[in-house]
Amino acid sequence: MCGIVGYIGKKPAAKTIVCGLKRMEYRGYDSSGIALVDGEMFLRKCKGKISDLDSKLDYENLTQYHTGIGHTRWATHGVPNEINAHPHTDCNSEIALVHNGIIENYLVLRKKLQEHGHILKSDTDTEVIVHLIEYFYKDNPLIEAVRMALTKVEGTYGIAVVSSREPERIVAAKKGSPLILGVGEDEMIVASDASAIVEHTRKVIYLEDGELVEIKRDGFQTFDINKRIVSKHIEDIDWDIEAIEKQGFDHFMLKEIFEQPETIRNAFRGRVLPLTGNVRLDGLQMTDEELNSIEKIIFIACGTSWHAGLIGEYLIEEYARIPVEAEYASEFRYRKPILNKHELVFVISQSGETADTLAALREAKQKGARVLGITNVVGSTIARETDGGIYIHAGPEIGVASTKAFTSQITVLVLLTILLSRRHDMTLEEGRAVIQALEKVPESVERIFGMNDSIREIAELYKDKSNCLFLGRGLHFPVALEGALKLKEISYVHAEGYPAAEMKHGPIALIDENMPVVFIAVKDEVYDKITSNMLEVKARSGRIIAIASEGDEEIKEIADHVIYIPEHSRIVSPLLTVIPLQMLAYHIAVLRGCDVDQPRNLAKSVTVE
């Protein structure tokens, strides 16, 4: 969750570190801080957003510091305040440390440290690490003190450590939380993700679990926890700084909504084979024999990615006739799942670092399953630990509420459906028709953007409502779940997604003239069932917003508001029906004065359990 940055080089460190923190503010924005070293230590921390920290720094008087670390926090242990903000320091204020993760045995360590005379000031689990380092630092260099301290720690961490006694180096280490080192010209920058690095260099190394790195301005050396030297390969980041700028949009979320025609294209570009009605997904690294022998598929994910997995379940079962389950990652590892060698597990995560999903991945591999990944971030932990997979190619997603990553995940799942279905009952003509339908989606999404003003007008009418219900059937039940999640994530309106028929089994009790109900009511095989559900709501004075197929005039007689989407093939329907729901949530949140890109209590990448 939290974001950490460390810089050492020829430039003044403070400005570079704060800039990096701003790039990663979507990882956490409860509090922030910076520590700089040059024979002495400069420390500044504050509650609130990074702009608050920025306003407290006199950069002109900090130019002598060329080494430092910074942190933006998403609170786990201890309330957001200045004392609990990172960096944390030792008793003598010689060592400073920033941390992303959770230390599970911190209470035991805290007690032992206090017995040895250490004074711990915060309520955080992090502070015990820096005092452990202090304990071992008396007779050891910093790298060794950090290594020895980490042998006592249980839990997850991505850390960066500096000392005023050794200002010419930064020590960083990783276990379960992401950490990347950017390799520049006479400068190095270590960070939780590439967004803080790409402005300075595109050359990076990805630290693996159990690795430490000693960083100097002109080089680095990587070790494992047993002091063995580890050789690392320098890789290139394949996107540039413009990808993480707003480019004229008011919010990153709005920018990312409007990027979806291109990101959907990127997800299928080079993978569809229109002449043969098939697709190629070489990243799966599976032979035809292995693909044909699949008996069951399990999608494992959290939040929005789980909704995508549920859509994948509906698609693959319907078209490829292979049994599929969509599992919450946070539950999967604790319910003693039964797996065999003919079951294929996919883990889905935008960041590739989601802690619960990583834990489920490892549980599945331990049980002998073949595990593949669907992720956005090249070089992420999921990308490295799976047996193969599919990149969604959505580019950096900065808005905390996922939009373009969701539609890119669905696009990839449509491709997977075609790949598997063509090995079963899908004919050449059917495969060609599906690919043609997929290729039309970007243009259809652009047409939906033409409804933006109408959607904003609907948002004006309902922005002050406290509750909202989202209903859909079949493929559109997961879309209803996603629509509800978007609204509550960024506008703080209580919203629930349900299968439309389940409304009668409880939620109908909530419906009155103050309850807006959003129906996904496109022309498909359950259209008559959906309109019946709409009439049930209308009979109870509920206000109806319908997502409907272009040309459907009948629905105007039932719904209070209609948002039309272009005619389309059923298999790609979720790619279109979700777009108006994203736009509706966005406009309601803006009209309510909410911080769309940084909603309260949320962080982009959930790297703690």
C-alpha positions in Angstrom: 0.0 0.0 0.0 2.4 2.7 1.2 4.9 4.3 -1.2 8.6 4.5 -0.5 11.3 6.4 -2.4 15.1 6.6 -1.9 17.5 8.7 -3.9 21.3 8.9 -4.0 23.2 10.9 -6.7 24.5 14.1 -7.9 21.3 16.2 -7.6 19.9 17.5 -4.3 17.8 14.7 -3.0 14.8 16.5 -1.4 13.1 17.7 -4.5 13.6 14.3 -6.3 12.2 12.4 -3.4 9.1 14.6 -3.0 8.4 14.4 -6.7 8.6 10.6 -6.5 6.2 10.6 -3.6 3.7 12.7 -5.6 4.0 10.2 -8.4 3.0 7.4 -5.9 0.5 9.2 -3.8 -2.2 6.8 -5.0 -0.5 4.2 -2.9 -1.3 6.1 0.3 -2.0 9.6 1.5 -2.6 9.6 5.2 0.8 11.2 6.0 4.2 11.6 4.6 7.8 12.3 5.5 11.4 12.6 4.3 14.8 11.9 5.8 18.1 13.3 4.3 21.6 12.5 5.4 25.0 14.1 5.0 27.0 13.6 8.2 23.9 14.7 10.0 20.2 13.9 9.5 17.4 16.2 8.4 13.9 14.8 9.2 10.5 16.2 8.4 7.1 14.5 8.7 3.5 15.6 8.7 -0.1 14.3 8.7 -2.0 14.7 5.4 -1.1 14.8 1.8 2.3 15.2 0.2 1.4 18.8 -0.7 1.4 19.5 3.1 4.9 18.0 3.4 6.0 19.9 0.3 4.9 23.3 1.7 7.0 22.7 4.9 10.3 22.1 3.0 12.8 24.9 2.3 14.5 23.3 -0.6 17.1 26.1 -1.0 18.5 25.2 2.4 18.6 21.5 1.6 20.8 21.4 -1.4 23.7 19.9 0.5 21.8 16.6 0.9 22.3 14.1 -1.9 21.0 11.0 -0.1 17.6 10.5 1.4 14.4 8.5 1.7 10.7 9.4 1.7 7.4 7.8 2.4 3.7 8.2 1.7 1.6 6.2 4.2 -1.6 4.2 4.1 -2.2 3.4 7.8 -2.3 -0.1 9.1 -0.8 0.1 12.7 -1.5 3.4 14.4 -3.7 6.4 13.4 -2.4 8.8 10.8 -0.5 11.5 12.6 3.0 13.0 12.6 4.4 10.6 15.2 3.3 7.5 13.3 4.4 9.0 9.9 7.5 7.5 8.3 10.5 7.8 8.2 11.1 6.3 11.7 14.4 6.8 13.4 16.5 5.0 16.1 17.2 6.4 19.6 20.2 8.5 18.5 18.5 9.8 15.3 21.3 8.3 13.2 19.3 5.8 11.3 16.1 6.5 9.3 13.8 3.9 7.7 10.7 3.8 5.5 8.6 0.6 5.2 5.8 -0.8 3.2 4.2 -4.0 4.7 3.3 -5.5 8.0 5.5 -6.9 10.7 3.6 -9.7 12.4 5.8 -10.2 15.4 6.3 -6.5 16.2 4.7 -6.8 19.7 7.2 -9.4 20.8 10.1 -7.4 19.2 8.9 -4.2 20.8 8.9 -5.7 24.3 12.4 -7.1 23.8 13.7 -3.8 22.5 12.2 -1.9 25.4 13.9 -4.3 27.8 17.2 -3.4 26.2 16.5 0.3 26.9 15.2 1.3 23.4 12.5 4.1 23.5 9.8 3.6 20.9 7.6 6.6 20.3 5.0 5.5 17.7 2.1 3.0 17.6 3.5 1.5 14.4 4.9 -1.9 13.7 7.6 -0.3 11.5 9.5 1.4 14.3 10.7 -1.9 15.7 12.8 -2.5 12.5 14.8 0.6 12.8 15.5 -0.1 16.5 16.6 -3.6 15.6 19.0 -2.2 13.1 20.3 0.2 15.7 20.9 -2.8 18.0 23.0 -4.6 15.4 24.7 -1.4 14.1 27.2 -0.9 16.9 29.8 -3.2 15.5 28.6 -3.7 11.9 28.3 -1.7 8.7 24.7 -0.7 7.8 24.1 -3.4 5.2 25.0 -6.1 7.8 23.0 -4.5 10.5 19.9 -4.4 8.2 20.5 -8.0 7.2 20.8 -9.2 10.8 17.7 -7.2 11.9 15.6 -8.8 9.1 16.5 -12.3 10.3 14.4 -11.5 13.4 11.4 -10.1 11.5 8.3 -12.0 10.6 5.9 -10.5 8.1 6.2 -8.5 4.8 8.4 -5.5 4.0 9.8 -3.3 1.4 12.2 -1.0 3.2 14.8 1.6 2.5 17.3 2.7 5.2 19.9 5.5 5.5 22.4 6.5 8.2 24.1 9.8 8.9 27.2 7.7 9.6 27.2 6.3 6.1 25.6 9.0 3.9 27.1 7.6 0.7 24.7 4.6 0.6 21.1 3.4 0.9 20.2 -0.1 2.0 16.9 -1.6 0.7 15.3 -5.0 1.1 12.2 -6.8 0.0 9.9 -9.6 1.2 6.3 -9.6 0.0 6.1 -5.9 -0.8 7.3 -4.5 -4.2 10.6 -2.7 -4.6 12.4 -1.5 -7.8 15.8 0.0 -8.2 16.2 2.6 -11.0 19.8 2.7 -12.4 20.8 6.1 -13.7 23.9 8.0 -14.6 25.7 8.7 -11.3 22.4 8.4 -9.5 20.1 5.6 -8.2 16.5 5.8 -7.2 14.7 3.0 -5.3 10.9 3.0 -5.1 7.7 0.9 -4.6 6.9 1.2 -8.2 8.1 2.5 -11.5 6.1 5.7 -11.5 8.6 7.3 -9.2 11.5 6.2 -11.4 10.6 6.6 -15.0 11.2 10.4 -15.0 14.9 9.7 -14.2 15.7 6.4 -15.9 14.0 3.5 -17.7 16.7 1.0 -16.6 15.5 -0.9 -13.5 16.1 -4.1 -11.5 13.3 -5.9 -9.7 14.2 -7.1 -6.2 13.0 -10.6 -5.3 11.8 -11.7 -1.9 14.6 -12.2 0.6 17.0 -9.9 -1.3 18.9 -6.8 0.0 20.6 -4.2 -2.1 23.4 -1.8 -1.1 23.0 1.3 -3.3 25.7 3.9 -4.1 25.4 6.7 -6.6 27.7 4.8 -9.0 26.5 1.3 -8.5 24.8 -1.4 -6.5 25.3 -4.8 -5.0 22.5 -7.3 -4.3 22.6 -10.0 -1.6 20.3 -12.6 -0.2 19.4 -12.8 3.5 22.4 -15.3 3.9 24.9 -12.7 2.6 25.4 -14.5 -0.7 25.9 -12.1 -3.7 23.0 -12.2 -6.2 23.4 -11.3 -9.8 20.7 -9.0 -11.2 19.6 -8.3 -14.8 18.8 -4.7 -15.7 15.5 -4.4 -17.6 13.8 -1.5 -19.4 10.5 0.2 -18.5 8.4 0.3 -21.7 6.3 3.4 -21.0 7.2 7.1 -20.6 6.4 9.9 -18.2 3.4 11.2 -20.3 1.5 8.0 -19.3 1.3 9.2 -15.7 0.3 12.8 -16.4 -3.3 14.1 -16.5 -2.8 15.5 -19.9 -5.5 18.2 -19.5 -8.1 16.1 -17.8 -9.4 17.2 -14.4 -8.7 13.8 -12.8 -6.7 10.7 -13.6 -9.9 8.6 -13.4 -11.5 10.6 -16.1 -8.4 10.4 -18.3 -8.3 6.6 -17.8 -12.1 6.3 -18.6 -11.5 8.1 -21.9 -8.4 6.0 -22.6 -10.4 2.8 -22.8 -10.9 2.7 -26.6 -7.1 2.6 -27.0 -6.4 0.3 -24.0 -9.0 -2.2 -25.2 -7.3 -2.2 -28.6 -3.9 -2.7 -26.9 -5.3 -5.7 -25.1 -6.2 -7.5 -28.3 -3.8 -6.0 -30.8 -1.5 -8.6 -32.4 -3.4 -11.4 -30.6 -6.5 -11.9 -32.9 -6.3 -14.0 -36.1 -9.4 -12.9 -38.1 -8.9 -15.3 -41.0 -8.9 -18.4 -38.8 -11.3 -17.0 -36.2 -8.8 -17.7 -33.5 -6.4 -15.9 -31.2 -2.8 -16.4 -30.1 -1.8 -16.1 -26.4 1.8 -17.3 -26.5 2.4 -16.0 -22.9 0.3 -18.9 -21.6 3.3 -21.1 -22.5 0.9 -24.1 -22.9 0.9 -26.7 -25.7 -2.3 -27.7 -27.6 -2.3 -30.9 -25.7 -2.2 -29.1 -22.4 -4.9 -26.7 -23.4 -7.2 -29.5 -24.6 -6.7 -31.4 -21.3 -8.1 -28.6 -19.1 -10.9 -30.0 -16.9 -11.5 -26.9 -14.8 -10.4 -23.3 -14.5 -10.3 -21.2 -11.3 -10.0 -17.4 -11.4 -8.6 -15.9 -8.2 -8.7 -12.2 -7.6 -9.8 -9.3 -5.3 -12.2 -6.4 -5.9 -12.6 -5.2 -9.5 -10.3 -8.0 -10.7 -12.7 -10.5 -9.1 -15.6 -9.0 -11.0 -13.6 -9.5 -14.2 -12.9 -13.1 -13.2 -16.7 -13.6 -12.6 -17.3 -12.4 -16.2 -14.6 -14.8 -17.3 -16.5 -17.6 -15.5 -19.7 -16.8 -17.3 -18.0 -16.5 -20.7 -15.9 -19.7 -20.6 -18.6 -21.9 -19.2 -21.1 -20.7 -21.9 -18.8 -20.7 -24.9 -16.1 -23.2 -24.1 -18.2 -25.5 -21.9 -15.4 -25.8 -19.3 -16.3 -25.6 -15.6 -15.0 -22.4 -14.0 -15.0 -20.9 -10.5 -14.2 -17.3 -9.5 -12.7 -17.2 -6.0 -11.9 -14.4 -3.7 -8.2 -14.5 -3.1 -8.6 -13.6 0.5 -10.8 -16.7 1.1 -9.1 -19.2 -1.2 -6.0 -20.0 0.8 -7.9 -20.5 4.1 -10.6 -22.9 2.9 -8.2 -25.8 2.0 -9.0 -25.8 -1.7 -8.9 -29.1 -3.7 -6.8 -28.9 -6.8 -5.4 -31.4 -9.4 -3.0 -31.3 -12.3 -5.9 -30.9 -14.9 -7.2 -27.7 -13.2 -5.8 -24.4 -14.4 -5.6 -21.5 -12.0 -5.5 -17.9 -13.2 -4.6 -15.1 -10.7 -5.8 -11.6 -11.8 -4.3 -8.4 -10.4 -3.8 -5.0 -12.1 -0.6 -4.3 -10.1 0.6 -7.8 -9.9 1.4 -7.2 -6.2 -1.9 -7.7 -4.4 -1.0 -9.5 -1.2 -4.0 -11.8 -0.9 -3.7 -12.8 -4.6 0.0 -13.5 -4.2 -0.8 -15.7 -1.1 -3.4 -17.6 -3.1 -1.0 -18.0 -6.0 1.6 -19.6 -3.7 -1.0 -21.8 -2.1 -2.2 -23.1 -5.5 1.4 -23.8 -6.6 2.2 -25.6 -3.4 -0.8 -27.9 -4.2 0.7 -28.7 -7.6 -1.6 -26.6 -9.8 -0.5 -24.8 -12.9 -0.9 -21.1 -12.1 -1.0 -18.4 -14.8 -1.3 -14.6 -14.3 -3.4 -11.9 -15.8 -1.7 -8.6 -14.9 -0.8 -5.1 -16.1 2.6 -4.6 -14.7 5.6 -6.1 -16.4 8.1 -7.4 -13.9 5.6 -7.5 -11.1 5.7 -10.3 -8.5 2.8 -12.2 -10.0 4.4 -11.9 -13.5 7.6 -13.4 -12.1 6.1 -16.2 -10.0 3.4 -17.6 -12.3 4.1 -20.3 -14.9 3.0 -18.0 -17.7 0.1 -15.6 -18.4 -1.3 -12.6 -20.3 -0.4 -9.0 -19.9 -3.4 -6.7 -20.4 -1.3 -3.7 -21.7 -3.4 -1.0 -20.1 -0.5 1.2 -19.2 -0.1 2.9 -15.8 -3.4 3.3 -14.0 -3.1 6.1 -11.4 -6.7 6.6 -10.3 -7.4 4.4 -7.3 -10.7 3.2 -8.6 -9.9 0.9 -11.5 -11.5 1.6 -14.9 -9.3 0.9 -17.9 -7.7 -2.1 -16.2 -11.1 -3.7 -15.7 -12.1 -3.5 -19.4 -8.6 -4.6 -20.5 -9.0 -7.7 -18.2 -12.4 -8.4 -19.7 -10.9 -8.1 -23.2 -8.2 -10.6 -22.3 -10.8 -12.9 -20.9 -12.8 -12.7 -24.2 -9.6 -13.7 -26.0 -9.1 -16.6 -23.6 -12.7 -17.6 -24.2 -12.1 -17.7 -28.0 -8.9 -19.7 -27.6 -10.6 -22.4 -25.6 -13.9 -22.3 -27.4 -12.3 -22.9 -30.8 -10.9 -26.2 -29.4 -14.5 -27.2 -28.5 -17.7 -26.2 -30.2 -17.0 -22.7 -31.6 -17.0 -22.8 -35.5 -14.7 -20.9 -37.8 -17.6 -18.6 -38.7 -18.5 -18.0 -35.0 -14.8 -17.3 -34.1 -14.6 -14.7 -37.0 -17.8 -13.1 -35.8 -16.6 -12.8 -32.2 -13.3 -11.2 -33.3 -15.2 -8.8 -35.6 -17.4 -7.8 -32.6 -14.3 -7.3 -30.4 -12.7 -5.1 -33.0 -15.7 -2.9 -33.1 -15.7 -2.3 -29.3 -13.3 0.7 -29.2 -15.5 2.6 -31.7 -18.6 1.8 -29.7 -17.0 3.0 -26.5 -16.2 6.3 -28.2 -19.8 6.6 -29.2 -20.9 6.1 -25.5 -18.6 9.0 -24.6 -21.1 11.1 -26.6 -23.6 10.5 -23.7 -21.3 12.3 -21.2 -23.5 15.4 -20.8 -26.6 13.3 -20.4 -25.0 11.1 -17.8 -23.8 14.2 -15.9 -27.4 15.5 -15.9 -28.6 12.3 -14.4 -25.8 12.5 -11.8 -27.0 16.0 -10.9 -30.5 14.6 -10.0 -29.2 11.8 -7.8 -25.9 13.2 -6.3 -27.5 13.6 -2.9 -29.0 10.2 -2.6 -27.6 8.0 0.2 -28.3 4.6 -1.4 -28.3 3.0 -4.8 -29.0 -0.4 -6.2 -27.4 -1.9 -9.3 -29.2 -4.9 -11.0 -28.2 -7.1 -13.9 -28.6 -10.7 -15.0 -26.2 -13.2 -16.5 -23.1 -11.5 -17.8 -24.4 -8.2 -16.4 -24.6 -9.3 -12.8 -20.8 -8.9 -12.4 -21.1 -5.5 -14.2 -23.7 -4.5 -11.7 -21.3 -5.4 -8.9 -18.6 -3.3 -10.5 -21.0 -0.4 -11.0 -21.9 -0.4 -7.4 -18.2 -0.7 -6.3 -17.2 2.3 -8.4 -20.0 4.4 -6.9 -19.2 3.6 -3.3 -15.4 3.8 -3.8 -15.3 7.3 -5.0 -18.6 9.0 -3.9 -19.1 7.2 -0.5 -22.7 6.5 -1.5 -23.9 3.1 -0.2 -24.4 1.0 -3.2 -25.1 -2.7 -3.8 -25.0 -4.9 -6.9 -27.4 -7.8 -7.1 -28.7 -10.3 -9.7 -31.9 -8.7 -10.8 -34.1 -11.7 -9.8 -32.6 -11.7 -6.3 -34.1 -8.2 -5.7 -37.3 -9.9 -4.5 -35.4 -11.9 -1.9 -34.6 -8.9 0.3 -33.5 -5.7 -1.4 -37.0 -4.9 -2.6 -37.8 -3.9 1.0 -35.5 -0.9 0.6 -37.1 0.5 -2.6 -39.1 3.8 -2.4 -39.1 7.1 -4.1 -35.7 7.9 -2.6 -34.0 4.8 -4.0 -32.4 5.1 -7.5 -32.0 1.7 -9.1 -29.7 1.2 -12.1 -30.7 -1.7 -14.4 -28.5 -3.1 -17.1 -31.3 -3.9 -19.6 -29.8 -4.5 -23.0 -31.6 -6.5 -25.6 -30.6 -10.1 -24.9 -32.2 -13.4 -24.0 -33.2 -12.2 -20.5 -34.5 -8.8 -21.6 -38.1 -9.7 -20.8 -37.1 -10.9 -17.4 -35.2 -7.6 -16.7 -38.1 -5.4 -17.8 -40.4 -7.4 -15.4 -38.0 -6.6 -12.6 -38.1 -3.0 -13.6 -41.9 -2.9 -13.4 -41.6 -4.3 -9.9 -39.4 -1.4 -8.9 -41.7 1.1 -10.6 -44.7 -0.3 -8.7 -42.9 0.7 -5.5 -42.0 4.2 -6.7 -38.3 3.5 -7.2 -36.4 5.7 -9.6 -35.0 3.7 -12.6 -31.9 4.4 -14.6 -31.5 1.9 -17.5 -28.5 1.0 -19.6 -30.2 -0.1 -22.8 -29.6 -1.0 -26.4 -29.7 1.7 -29.0 -33.1 1.9 -30.6 -35.0 0.4 -27.7 -37.9 2.8 -27.4 -40.1 0.6 -25.2 -37.8 0.9 -22.3 -38.6 4.6 -22.1 -42.1 3.8 -20.9 -40.6 2.0 -17.8 -37.4 3.8 -16.9 -37.1 7.4 -15.7 -33.7 7.8 -17.5 -32.2 5.8 -20.3 -28.5 5.6 -21.3 -28.1 4.0 -24.7 -25.2 1.9 -25.8 -24.6 0.7 -29.4 -25.8 -2.6 -30.6 -23.3 -5.3 -30.0 -22.5 -9.0 -29.7 -23.4 -10.7 -26.4 -19.8 -11.9 -25.7 -18.5 -8.3 -25.6 -21.5 -6.8 -23.8 -19.7 -6.1 -20.5 -17.1 -4.0 -22.2 -19.8 -1.5 -23.2 -22.4 -1.7 -20.3 -19.7 -0.9 -17.7 -18.7 2.4 -19.4 -21.8 4.4 -18.5 -21.6 3.1 -14.9 -18.0 4.4 -14.6 -19.0 7.8 -15.9 -22.1 8.0 -13.6 -20.0 7.2 -10.6 -17.3 9.7 -11.6 -19.8 12.6 -12.1 -21.7 11.9 -8.8 -18.4 11.9 -6.9 -17.3 15.2 -8.5 -20.6 16.8 -7.8 -20.4 15.7 -4.2 -17.0 17.3 -3.9 -15.2 14.0 -3.3 -11.5 13.4 -4.1 -12.0 11.2 -7.1 -8.4 10.0 -7.6 -7.6 9.6 -3.9 -10.8 8.3 -2.1 -10.6 8.1 1.7 -9.3 4.9 3.3 -8.3 3.4 -0.1 -5.0 2.7 -1.8 -4.3 1.6 -5.3 -2.3 -1.5 -4.7 -3.3 -3.6 -1.6 0.1 -5.1 -0.6 -0.9 -6.0 2.9 -3.3 -8.7 4.1 
